[in-house]
Amino acid sequence: MGKKSNPRRVAEAEAMAYGHMIRVSPQKLGLVAGMIRGKRAEVALADLTFSSKRIARDVKKVLQSAIANAENNHQLDVDRLVVAEASVGKAMVMKRFRARARGRAGRIQKPFSNLKVVVREAEEAS
């Protein structure tokens, strides 16, 4: 008997990678994700490599993971990959406080985000 395999979450010519609990706000991560959305994979990697944003390193790791999944798990051609989807979601928020004047407390929120990157094999190399 064995376990049934999970159904694919993406289409046949697609591969996905997911970054959990990335230590940045979803708004800031969304700016970097929007920078690579719709671009060819090698152009997106180059953009992330030379980006001045701190979080670009983590986005680059997730994109490299999606490319590796496409190559090794789904036998897709790496030279024809396009970033089909780069979506950002909220994860948990650590709540801290900072002592303020007259015995009061100021709230500090430290947000975390999730990142989902889907790469798709393009029909023709452009």
N, C-alpha and C positions, 0 to 999 in steps of 0.2 A: 504494500500500500504506500504510498508516499504522500507527501503534501502536494496539493495542487499549486501550480505556479500562479503568481499574481498576474492579473491582466496588465498589459502595457498602459502606462498613463499618458503616453504621447503617441503620435502617429508613427508609421513604419519608417519614414525617412527622417526621424527626429531623435534627438537624445537630450537628456535633461540632467542638470545638477542643481543641488539645493544647498544654500548656505544658511545654517541655523545660528541664531543668537549672535549676530554680528553687532559689535558694540558701537553703534552709531544710531542717530535718530533716523526714522524712515524718510523724513523729508530730505535730509542730506544724502542718504543712499539713493533716493529716487533721482537726484540730479545726475549722479554718476551712471546709474542704470539707463537713464534716458540718453546719455551720451553714446552708448554702444548699441542701442536698440536699432535693428534693421541693417546694421553694417556687416560686411564680410568679417569672418572670424579673425583673420590675421590683421586686418585694419583695426578692429576693435582691441586686439591685444596691444598693438602699437600705441593706440590712443591711451590705453590704461597705463602702459609702461611710462609714458612721458607726462602723465597728468600730475598736477600739483596737489590734488586732493589726497588726504591721508588714506581714505577708505578705498581708493582705487586699487591698492595692493590686494585687499580682500576680494574685491570684485574680480580682479584678474585671476586669483586662485580658483574661484568658482567657475569662471569661463574656461580656464584650462582643464578643469575637471570635466566639464560638459564636452569639450573637444575630445578628451581622452575616452570618455564613455562612448562617444560616437564612433571613434576609431576601433576600440577594443571590443566593446559589447555589441555594437550594431553594424560593424563593418561598413561604415560610411566613408566617403572620400573626404579627407581633411581639407583639401584645397578648394572644395566647393561648398564649404559650410558657411551659413549665414546665421547671425543672431536673430532668431525669429521672435523671441520673447525674453524680456528681462523685467520681471515684476517684483515689487517690494511689498512686504507686509509687516505689520507690527508684531513684535514678540513681547516679552515681559518688560516691566519698568521697575527698576530698583528705586525705592523711595528712601531718601536720606533727609537729615535735617541739619541746619546750621544754626548755631545759637545767635540770636539777635539781641537788640537792646531791650531792657526792662523785662527780662525773663521770657521773652517770646522766642518762637522758632520760625525759621524760614525754610520752606520746602525746597528740596533739591530732587529733581527727577533725572534718573540715568536710564535712558531708553535703550532697548535692543531691537534689532530688526532681523527679518528673514529675507533671503534673496533667492529667487528661482530664475534660472537661466536655461532657455531651450534653444538649441541650435538645430537648424534644418538644412538638409542637403538641397542646394539650389538645382534647378533643372539644367541650366547651362552655366558654364564658367564665364563670368563676366569680368 
